[in-house]
Amino acid sequence: MFDRLGAFTVRRRRWILVATAVFFVLAGAVGGGVADRLSSGGFNDPDAEATRATEVLRAEFGQQTPNL
């Protein structure tokens, strides 16, 4: 099976390279603006025990985000 796939790829290497380049251009055009729509965090469950503990630590001790 792999020998036939390899032979096919070698025989049509230019077409495969062109198809790959076209795919990358189309993928860039379609997915280019997706980075603006993605958020970077802020997914804390307000009812989670860890979130409640963080709020208590901030209120009682003035805890901040570590600056490492």
N, C-alpha and C positions, 0 to 999 in steps of 0.2 A: 504494500500500500504506500509506504513512504518513498519507495523508489519511483513509483509513478508520479507522486506528488512532486518529488524533486525534479524529475524529467520535465514535467509540465511547467514548473517554475523557471527552469533554465531556458526552456524554449521560448517562453513568453516573458522574459525578465523586463523588457522595456515597458510592456503593457502593465505589468504589475507595479513598476516604479511610478508610471504615470497615474495609475489608479490610486496608489498610495498618496501621491502628492495632491491629487484632487480631493481625496478623502480628508486630508489634513486641512486644506483650504476651506472646505465646506464645514468641517467641525469647528474651525476657528470662527467662521462667519456665524454659525448657529449658536455656539456657546460663548462667544466673545463677551457678551454683557452679563453673564451669569455671576461674575464676581461682585457686581454692584448689588445683587439681590440676596447675597449670602450674609448672614450675621455672624459675628464672632463672639458667641457666648450669650450670657443672660438667660440661660435655661435652668434656673434654680426652682425647685419645687418649694413653694412657700410653706407647705405642711410637712416637709421632711424634717427629721430630727436634727440633721446637720445644719440646715438653714436656720432653725430656731436657736440652736446653740451659737451659731455665728452672730445672730442678732443680740443674744444675751451678752456675749463677750464684747461686742461693740458698745452696747449700752452701759455695761458695768465697768469695763476696763479701758474703753476707748481704743480697742484693737483696730489696727489698720491693715491693709494689704502689705505683706512683706516686700521690701525693696531689696532684693538680693542681687 
